[in-house]
């Protein structure tokens, strides 16, 4: 499998080298440094050589699988590309180093071009360029320069559908669901369709065949046709394929108009089901043409198209703006029992086995819900009769049979169609352990450190992190990543790789990635990425291997065995390391290291040399519990984009100088120079979340200097004051100056002591009630705001989904101000003649520890909480009056009331409640008495728990 990897490695590396060369030359041009004519010439010629090499790589990728000479040629390109990137990283590092020296000594700044490193640059660049030119000339001998002839096109496969007697096990419900949906759609439309989407090996094609069989049995269609589109999408060939089912001579026709005329005649009184299997084309224009052709010839309703695909983009592209309703059916993983049935059927087909030696269900768990894997394991088991052999297969140690290539081949279909940068990003993920949860931010930063995220056109319009997010979404769309977790804003947080997908990734990078001790024995001389997950039988790496490594992940304490030899690492992640070993290694890695994760090591102080890693992009230290502080000088890391720490003592001084910074999750205000809130002024690239602590140390005039309104990429903000502070006179005025951008999605106030909230929170931007500054807010938390007497206008926030109010000890009543600011309204119930819906998107509401809250009134005549699903009221000792009618919150499914001893009534009308939990509410105990009037008002609720006792539990 490793023979297909080289091209996917080389293309991103060449792009990285080209982008860095252009960036380097541009950077030098901006400085006041005299560049030698020789260096200018060499850089210009280097850019030309790299551009020419890119064109050749596109040809080489098509030929690599078939020619050993092409693979050898690509390996040479890769080696030179790595050498060039190393050289450019060295000069990039030295440029910053000289600038730092010049800042301290202006005289030294003038001699930058005369440093030994820069004086040798023209010669080194010339050597690389000449090597690339020679490699490019060698392309002639392997015919890469004469490859522009049209490649042969494989004909489209239009194999007639043939019904067989085989059953698709474990998919009865799926077959019934799809056939029912097709039947319903076909009654109403001339042409309708459904896309069956799922990862390779999950059984899409098998399901489609069963659907065809069921449809024929139920006489839903007069004709069932099958066209496989794995090679290419050609609407004329699809029409010819359909015609061949009606007329055996139809395949000889080549004119689209003639084909359509013939189809129109032959389909005049026939309903058809057309299956387009294994579709990869996501061009909506081509789909629109196909649908338009078919709609033009159909005279009756009841025709359907079923598409099977492993790309979500295909599903989106079929939803073109023509009158063809297309539905998506995402096929889920098969249950362990379903996989067991498939294995059992394969085994019992074998004449060698009459009895099954052991339970199959445990083995079925290895299938990960993929029918293809179940079939392959079942086939493997059918050739073994001994119980010990089955036990070895159960333990996943003895089924690397030739049959396993069927799985790899199927999964690899998705991989083969990826662009080169995505291929490399995917294969790199083999460095993560099987079944591990891979975090989005970490993997994107690792891709960036390896240079995979440079844009092909050298465009600066998108940050590399944005490119990485797009790549990740594409890989998810192709079902190469599974178990995706999303945050409440729709962003990917983490994902996993199916075991067989991980095997594919590892096989694709087997000559580059080594996982100790899981990976089988390989030639270590070529590895670039190493992960050590166990120190059992670990021995020092062979000579020459450590200095070639680009990525090193150590889950155990073996760093000392190789620390002194590392010299080319881009990414380093350690579980343990001594300060001396770490410093010695970092000195050797200073030119190249981009990603440093030492969050698990037990160390009291980092080496001072960390502050001289000028090319570092990501620094992670959040788990270093013994770490006292970061060394002085972190502000010198001018290329740092992401820094992670969770201890306020770890916050660097003068962080405002790191203007490329995108991730800064914690900023703790201090009174010393370099720790004031104005450090945030120039950090306009910040994105994600930011917690600002010690706000009591900020004055009103200082607050505006943070310029939070200019940080358009921040989506989560936490404003935190110290709980034990003495002074609280300026909290509101400080918040007025900390006005955020309207893109904000999550906002938290903690220990705020203003009497009410800032104007930007409760008022609109321009006088229009439709334009609140917090118009995009999804989550709001008001915690320990114990001087606030009112909670105003929150009901008008259009996107608010989660509201958490806790320990607001002066709030006695929740009333009309909570819902809307009447002073800005034309009337309380209408604006511009339209009725108002308050809290239109709220799903979860928590009221906690409101010690003086007595009353929560309804807002009469208005629609309130139409989407509320979860309501929690707890620790409100004075709370006694609230809604009388809860029918407006018709979606409320979960209600929890804890420690509200004065509350006597639960609102009526909440008919969709699924769960009711009452604890420490003395006056509500009558609700637990069956057959009482109060019990009758809640007995429809399936799950009821009162004072720790389960009163009712039934299926909904």
N, C-alpha and C positions, 0 to 999 in steps of 0.2 A: 504493500500500500504506500510505502514511503516514496515510491517513484513518482507520485503525482504531486508531491508537496513543494518542490523547488520553485515552480513558477509562482505559487501563491505567496512564497516568502519574498521573492525578488522584486516583484512589482511594487509593493508598498515601500520596500527599502530604497529602490530607485527614486520613488516619489519623495521620500523623506530627504534623500540626498539632494535632489533637485531643489526642493523647497528651502532647505537649509543653505544651499549655495546661493540662491537668489537673495534670501534674507540676509546672509552674511555680507554679500556685496553691497546691498542697499544700506545696511547698517554702517558699513565703513564709509559709504559715500556721504552719509549724514554727519560724520564726525569731521573735525578739523585736522585730520591726520593725512599726511602726504603718503599716498599709496604709490608704490613703484609701478612703472609702466608694465613691467613684466607680470606683476601680480594681476593687474587689470586684464591683461591679455589672457592669462591662464584661466581666470575665473570666467571670462566671456566664452572661451573655447570649451571649458568644462560644462557650462550650461548647455551648449550646443550638443556636446557628446551625450549628455544625459537625456536630452530631449529625443535624440535619434535612437537611443537605446530603448526608450519607452515604446516607440513604434515597433521595434523588433520583438519586444516582450509579448505584445499582443499576439503576434504570429507564433512565437515559441510556445505559448500556453496551449494553443490548439494542437501542436505537434508533439508535445512533451511525452504524452502517454505512449507514443508509438516509436520513439527514437531515443536510443541510449545516448547518441551524440548530442542531441538537444539538451538532455538532462545534464550532461557534463558541461556543456556551454553555459547553461543557466547557473550551475554551481560556481563557475568562474565569475560570472556577473555578480552573484551574491557576495562572494568573498571581497571583490573590489568595492562593491557598494558599502559593505560594512567598514572597510578600511577608510573610505571617503567620509562616511558619517563620523567615524572616530576622529579623523583629522579636523573636521569642521567643528565638532564638539570641543576639541582642545582649544581651537582659536576663539571659539565663542566664550569659553571659560576665561581664557587669558585676557580677552577684551574687557570683561567685567572686572577682573582682578586689577588690571592696569588702571581702570577708572577709579577703583577704590583707593589705590595707591595715590593716584593723582589728586583725589579729593583731599587727602591728607598733606600732599606735597605737590603744589601746582607745577613745580619745575620738572618733576619726574613725569608728569602727564605729557610733556612735550616729546618724550623719547619713547613713546609707545611703539612706534614702528621699528625701533632699533633694538627691541628685546630679542634675545636669541630665538625665541619661539617664532616670532613674526618674520624674522629675517630668513628662516628656512622655508617659509610658506610657499613661495613661488615654485621652488624645486619639488616639494611634496605634491602640490597640486598638479604640476606637469607630469610627474611619474604616474599618478592615478589616471590622469586624462589619457596618457599614452597607452596605458594598460587597457582602458576601456575602448580606445580606438582599435587596438589590436584584436580585442575580443569581438568588436563589431565587424571587423574585416573577416574574422574567422567564420562569421555567420554565412558568408558566401559558400563555404565548403559544405555546409549542411542545408543549403538551399533556403535559408530563411529570407534572404533578400529577393527570392523569386517566388514568394509564396502568395502573391496577390491574385493568383488565379482563383476562380470561384471554387470553393470547396463543394464537394458532392453533397447533395441534399438527400437525406433518407426519405423515401416515400411515406406518406401518412398511412397509418394502419387502419383498415376498415374491415377487420375480421367480423364476419356475421356472428350475431349473438346466438349461442347454442345453449339450450337449457340442459343441465345435467341433474343427476339425482342427489348431488352432494348438498348437505345442509350447512348453513353458516351457524355454528353453535354459539349460544350466548347472546344472539342479536335479535331475538324474536320481537322484543319491544321496539327496537329501532326500525325493523322492517315494517311493522304495523304502523308506527308513527309516520314514517315517510310515505307509505302507500296511502294512508288516510289523508295526509296533507296534499299529496298530488291529486287525489280524487276530488277533494274539495276545491282546489284551485282550478282544475280542468273544467269544472262545471260552469265557471264564470268567465273564462278567458279563451280566446283563440289559441294563445300560446302562453304557457307559464313554465316556471322552472324552479329548481332547487339545487343548491350547491352543497355537496357533502364534503366537509373540510376536516382535516385531522392530520396528525403527524404520520410519516411513512411507517408502514407496518401495522397500522391500527385497524386495517380491514375495510378501507373505503371501497375498493374494487369488489371485494367479496360481498359487501353489503349491496352494492349496486346490482350485482348479478342476482342476488336474492330478491331484490325489488322487482327486477325484470320478470323473474319467475312468478312471483305473487301477482304481478299486474296481468300477466297472461292468464293465470288461473282464474282471476276474477273478471276477465274480459274487459279490462279498463281501456285497452287500446287494440286497434286492429293490426298494428305493426310495431315491433320493438327492434330498434337499430342500435348498433354499438360502433363507436369510432374512438380509437386511441390516439391521443394528441400529444404524447410525450416528446415527440421529435420537434413539431412546430405547429403553429396555429395557422390554418389556411381555410378561409370560409368556403372557397370553391371546392376544395377537396372534401370538406364536411358535407356539402350539398351532394357531391358525387357519391360519397359513401352512403348517404340516405337513399339516393336514387338506385343504387345497386341492390338494395333490399327489395325494391319494387320491380326493377327491370335488370336482368342479368347483363344486358348489353349497355346499360347506362354508363358503365365505367369508361367506355370509349369516347364519350362526349367530352369536349374540352371548352366549349363556349358557355360562359356563365348564363347568358340569356337563354340559350337552348336548354340548359340543365333546369333552369327555373320553370320554363314553359312545360317541360316534360313532367316535372314534379307537380306542377299545378294541376295537370290533367289527371295524374295517377293518384293524387291525394284528395281528389274532389269529395269523396265520401268516406275517407279513412281518417281515423285518429291515430297519431303515432307517439311513441315514447322514444326519444333520441338520447342515448347515453354518450356523453363526451368524457372519456376516461383519462385520468392522469394529465390534467390541464395545468400548464405553467405560465401561459401568456396572460399578462395583466394589462394589456392594451385595450382600454375601453372603446376606442375607436373601431377596432376589429370586431368586437362583440356587437357594437351598434350596427355595423354593416350586416352581420349575420342575422341578427334579429329582424332588421328591416327587410332583408330578402325573404325570410320565412313569413313574416306578417303579410307581405305583398301577395303571397300565393295561397294562403289558407282561407278556406271558405266556411269552415265549421269550428266550433269550440271543442276543447277537450284534448289538445296537443300539449306535450310536456317535454322539457329538456332536463336531464339530470347531469350535473357536472361533478366529477370527483377531482379534488385538488389538495395539495399540501401547502398551498400558499393562500393566506388570508387576503392578499392583494387581488388575487383572481376573483374572490367573492365580491370585493368592492367594485371591481371593474365590470362585472356582469350587471351591476345595478345601474345601467345606463338609462338615459332619459328617453326610453321608448316604452310603448305600452305592453311590456312583458314583466309581470311581477315575478321577481326572483327572491326566494327565501334561502336562508342559511341554516344548515343542519350540522352543528359541530359534533363530530363523533367522539365520544368519551372513551377512556380506557376501559377495557374489559375487566370484569370482576375476577378475583382469584378462582372462583368456582367455574366461570366461563373458560378461563385458561386451562383449568383441570380437565374439563370436558373435551377440549381440543386435543390435549395430550393423550387422554385416554383413547380417543377415537383413532389417533395415529398409531398408538401402541397395539391396539387390538386388531389392527389391519395386518400386523405381522404374524406369520404362521409360526414364528419361533416362540412367541409368548402366549401362554394360555392363562396364566394367572399373574396378576400385578404384584410384585414382591413387596411393595410398601405404599403407604398413603401418598397420593400425588399432590395433595393440597399444599404441603410445605414446599414442594418443588415449584408449584405454580406461582408462588410468591416471587420467584426469581424472574418471572416474565414481565413484571412491571406493567401489566395490563395490555401488552401488545400481542394480538393473536399470532402474528408472524413468529415472534419469539417462542410462543407456546407450541406452534407447529414444528419449529426446528428442534426444540428440546424433546418433543414427543417422538420425532423421527430418530433422534439420537438414542433415546431410551429404547426404542424398538429393536435396536441392534445389540442390546445388552440384556442378559438374562440373570446375571448374578446380582444379589442384593447389595454386595459391597460396591459394585460399580454404580448402582443407582444412588447409593449413599454419597459417593464421591461427586456425582452430578448434582445431588441435592446441596452439597457444600460448595458448589460452583467451582470445582477444581478440575473437572474432567469432561467438559463438553465443548472444548475448543476443536470441534470436528469440522470437516469440510462444509457441513451444512450451515455452519455459522456464517459463512460468507454470504449466504442468502440474505441474512439480516443486514450485514454491512452494505451489500449491494443496494438493497432497498432504501436504507437510510441515506446512502450516498447520493441518491437522486437529488435530494434537496441541496446537498452540499455542492454538487457539480454545477448547479445553475447560479451559484452566488458569484458576485464580482470578486476580484482578487483580494481587495482589502477585507471584505467580510469573511472570506475563506481563512485568512490568517487570524483574524480576530476569533473566529470559531475554534480553530485548532489550538490556539494559545490557551483556551479554557481547559484543556486537558491537564494543566498544571494544578487545578483544584481537585481535591479528593472526591471520589465518588459519593453521591448522595449529599454533598455539602450544599449549604445555602450560600449562593454567590451574590454578593451585594453589588448593586448597579454602580454605585460611585467607585467602589474599589476596582472593579473590572475595567471600567472606562479609563480610570487613571493609569492602570497597568498598560492598557492598549496605547495610551498617549505616551507613556514612558518608552515604549518600544517603537514609536514613530509610525503607528498604523493609521493615525487619524489625520494625516496631512491631506488636503484637498487636491484632487487631480489637476485642477486648473490654477493651483497656487492662490486661490481666493482667500481673502481675509474676512469675508463677510460673516462667516460662521466660526465660532470658537470651536476648538478641537473637542471640547466636552459635548457640544451640540451635535457634532458629527458622530461621536461615540454613542450618544443617545439614539440617533437615527439608525446606526448600525445595529444596536441592540434590539430595537423594535423590529428591524428587518429579520433578524435571526429568530426572534420570537414568532414573527409572522410566518416564517418557514418551518415552525414547529421543531426547531433544533434545540430550543430551550423550553422547559416545561415548569409547571408548578409556580407560575409567575405570581408574585405578590405586588399589589398596587397600593399606593397611598390614596387618601381620600380626594386627592386632586387629579387622579388618573395617571400618575407617574409610576414607572416601574421602580420598585424598591429592591427586589431580589428575585432570584429564579434558581432552578435546579436543572441538572441534566439527567435524563434517563440513563440508566447504566449502559445500555447499548449505544446510545448517542455519545456517551463519554468514551466508550471503547472505540467508536469511530474517530472521535477527535484525537485520541491517543495514537491510533494507528496512522492517522494522517501526519502526525508530528513525531513519529517514533524515533527518527534519527535526530530530533532536536530536543525532545522533552524526555526526561527520565525521572520517574518517581520511585524512590527507594522506600521499601523493598518490593513494591508491587510490580514494577515493570520487569518484563523478562530481560534476559541478558542481551545487551546490544553493544555495538562499538561506541564506547564513551567518547571517542575523540571528536565526534561531531556535535555533541549535545550543547545546547545553548541555554536550556532551562532545566533547573534541578529542584526537586522538592524532596525533602527527607522527612518522612512521617514516623519513622521509628529508628532508634539507635541500636536495635538488635543486630549484631553481626556487622555493624557499619565499620567500614575501613576507609582510610584516607583515599581520596580520589587519585586516579593515575596522573602521572606528571603531564602537565600541559592542559588538563581539563579545566581546573579552576579559572585560569586566566581567560578562557574562551567563554565562560558563562555570562549570559546577559540577565538571567533571572535566577534568584536563589531564595527559596522559601524553606526555612528550617523550623519544623514543629517540635524539635527536640534540641538538646544542648550538644551540638557537634560543631559549632562555629569555629572553635579554636583549631580544629584539624585542618582548616583551609583558609583561615582569615588572612594569613600573610601572602597567599598566592592570588587572591582575587584582584583583578585589575580592569575588567571590562563591564562590570555589572551596571545595568540600568535600573534594576529593581531588587531590593533587598528587604526581606521580611524575616525577623528573628524572634525566637521564643526565649533565648537566653544568650547573653554575651557579657564579657568583662569589659570595663572601660578601656583598658589598654589595647585589647584585641580589636575593639570597635574603632578606636582612633587610628591604629595602624592600618586597618583595612580601608577606612574612609580616605586616608591620605592617598592611597593608591587609586581610589575610585573617584577622586574629585572631579575629573573631567566628564565622567559619563553618568554618574548616579542621578536618577530622576525621581525615583520613588523609594522612600525609606520608611519602613514600618517597624518600630521598636516598641510597640505598645504593650508587649507581653514580657519584656525583660525587667528584671529586678535590679535597678541601678539607681544610685543616688544622684549622680550628676552625669550629663552627657559631655563628651569631649568638646573642647572649645573649637576644634576643627570643623564641627558641624556648621559653624557660621561662615565657612569658606566653601561650601558646596554650592557654587554659584549657579549651576545648572539644575539644581533640585526643584522639582515641580510639586511634590507631595511629601509632607512630613506628618507622621502619625505617632502620637505618644499618649493616647488617652488612658491606657491601662497601666502606666508606670506609677504604681502607688508609692514607691520609695523615692521617686524623683522629686527633688526639692524645687528646682526651677530650671528653666531653659537658659543656656549660656547667653551672656550679653553679646549682641551683634547679629541676632537673627534677622534684623532689618536689612542686613547686607544681601540676603537671599532674594535678589530682585526678580528672579524668575519663579519664585514660589507662588503656586496657584491655589494650593489646598493645605491647610494646617488644622490638625485635629488634636484637641486636648480638652479635658473636662475638669481640671483643677485650676482654680483662679490664680494660684501661685505660678502656673506654667505660662501665663499670658506674657508674650514678649513685649518689651518696651519699644516705643517708636514704630509700632506696627503699621502706622499710616504710610510709611515709605514703601510698603509692599503693594504697589498699585496694581499688580497683576492678580492679587488675591481674589479668589472666588468663594472659597470656603473658610469661614471664620464663625464657628458656632457659638463662641463665648467671648464677650468683651467685658472686662471688669474695670469700671472707672476707678482711677486713682487720682490723687492730688498732685503727684510728681509730674514733672515734664516728661512727655512721651507716654503718659498713661491717661491723659484727659480725653474727654469724649470727642474732641476735635480731631483725634487720630483717625476717626471714621470718615473724615471729610472727603478724602481723595479715593476711597475704596469703593468706587462706583461699579466695579465688576462683581461685587458680592452677590451671591445667589443662594437659594435654599433658605436655611433658617439662621437666625442670629438672636442670641440672648444677651441683653445688656444689663449688667448687675451694678449694684452700688450707685443707683441713680440719685441718692441723696447727696452725692458729692458733685452734682451738676447744678450750675446756676442757670437762670433763665436766659441770660445772654450767651452762655456756652452751648446750650441745647441746639440752637439753630445752626451752629458750626458743624454739627454732625452731618447735615444735609441728607437726612434719610429719604427725603422726597425724591432725590435723584437716583436712588438705588432701585432701579426698575425691576431687577431680577430677584429681589428678596420676596419670598412668599410667606415666611413665618417670622414673626417678631415677638419676643418676650421682654417686657419692661419689668424690672425687678428692683425693689428697694429693700434695704436691710430691715428685718423685722424689729430689731432692738434699737433702732436709731432714736435720737432725741428730737431732732428738728424735722418738721414736716410742713412748713409754711409754704413752700414753693412747688409742691408736687404738680399741681395743675398747670402752672405756668411753664414748668419744664416740659410737660407732655405736649403743650401747645407748640413748643419749638421742635419736638421730635415727630412732627407730622410725617407719616409714611407715604409712599407712593400708592396709588389706588389699585395697583396690581396685587396688593397684599391679600393672602388667603387665610392666614391664621394670626390671631392677635391674643396675647396674654398680658394681663396686669396682675402683678403680685405684690402685696404689701403697699399698695397705693393708698394715700391718705388724703387725697383731695375730696372736697365735699360733693363734687360732681365730676363728670367726665369732660374731656377736652371738646372744643367745638367741632373739630374735624371728625369726631366720632358720632356726634348726634345731629349735625347739620349737613345740608347738602352743599355741593361745591359752588353752584352758580345760581342759587335761588330756586332751582327746579327740584322738586322732590324725587324726580326720577334719576338724579345724578348724585347719589351719595358718594363721598370719598371712599367709603368702604363697600362699594358696590359689588366687589368680587369676594368679599369675606365669606369663608366657609365655616371657620371654627373661631369661637370667641370664648375666652376663659377670664372670669373676673374673680380673683382669689384673694381673700383677706383684705379686701378694700373696706376696712371697717369704719371709715369716716363718711362714706357715701350714703346719702339718705334716699336717693332716687336712682332708678335705672331707666334711662330715657331712650325712646325711639328705636329700640332694637327690632321691633316688629316690621320696620320698613326695609331691613336689609334683605335684598332679593335672593341672595345665594347662601344665606346662613343655614347650615345644616346641623351644627353641634353648638349648644350653648351650655356652659358650665359656670354656675354662680355659687360661690362658697364663702362662708364667713364674712358676710356683709352685715355686721352686727347692728347697724342703725336703721336698716330697712324694716319698716313695720307693715308696709302695704305694697302689694304689686297691683297696679291699676292701669288707667288709661295711658299714663306717661310711658309705661313699659312697652306698650304696643306702638304708640305713635306720638310725634311731637305736634300737638294740635295747633300750636301757634303758627306753624308753617303750612297748615292745610286749609284749603277752601272750605271744607266741611270734614267732619270726622269720618264719614263713610264713603266719600267720593272725591276724586280728583279729576278735573277735566271731564266730568260727566261719567266717569268710569268708576265702578265699585272697587274698593280696596280689599286685597287679601293680605292679612298680617301674618308674619312669619311664614311666608309662602313655601319655603323649602326646608324648614326645620324638621329634622328627623329625631334627634336625641336632645333631651332637656334634663339637666341635673340641677336641683336646688339642694344645697348641703350646708348644714351648720349655720342656718339663719336664725340666730338666737332670739330675735325680737319680732320676727315675721308673724303677723296675726292673720292677715287676710290676703287672699288672691282673688280678685274680682274678674268677672267676664267682661268682654267688650261687646256690648249689645249692638245688634244689627250689622255685624261684620263677620266675614269669614276668617277664622283664626285657626292656626295649627292644622292646615288640611293634610300635611304629610307626616305629622308627628307619629313615630312608631314606639319610642321608648321614653318614659317619664320616670324620674327618680326623685323622690322627696325624702330627705333624711336629716335627723338631728335638728328639728325645728320645734322646740318645746312649747312655744306659744301659738303655734299655727292651729287655727280652729275653723276658719271659714274659707271655702273656695268654691269652684264652679258647682252649679246645681245640675247642669246638663253637659255631658261630655260628648254628645253625638257629633259635634262639629269636628272633633278629632277622630274621624271614622277609621283611620288607619292605625290607631294606637293598639299595639299588640302586647306591650310589656309595661306593667305598672308596679313600682316598688315604693312602699311607704314605710320608713323606718324611724322609730323614736319620735313620734308626733303624738304625745299622750292626750292632747286636747281635741284632736280631730275626731269628729263624730260621724261624718258622712263621706261616702265615696260617690263621686258624680255618677248619675245614671246615664244610660244611653251609649255606653262604650261597648258596643255589641261585638266588636272584632278582637277584644282582648283575648290573648292566648295564655298569658301568665300574669298572676297576681301574687305579690309577696308582701305580707304585712308583718312587721316585727315591732314589739314594744310600743304598741298603740292601744292603750287600755280601753278607750271608748269605741274601738272598732271590733272588740272581741265578739259582739253579737253576730258579726258576719260569718263566724265559724259555726253557728248553731243552725244545723240543717232544718229545713222546713219553716224557718222564721222568714218574715217579710224581707229582711236584709239578705238572708241567704238566697232567697229567690231572685234578688237583683244581680247576683254574681254567679249563680249556679251554672250559667252557660259557659263559663271560663274553663278551659280544659285543665289548666294546671294552677292550683291554688295552694299557697303555703302561708300559714298564719302562726306566728310565734314559734317558728322552727318546726311545726308539725305540718306534714303534707296532708291537707284536707281533701284534695281531689287531684287525681292524676289520670288522664285518659288521652288517647290519641285524638288529635284534632280532626 
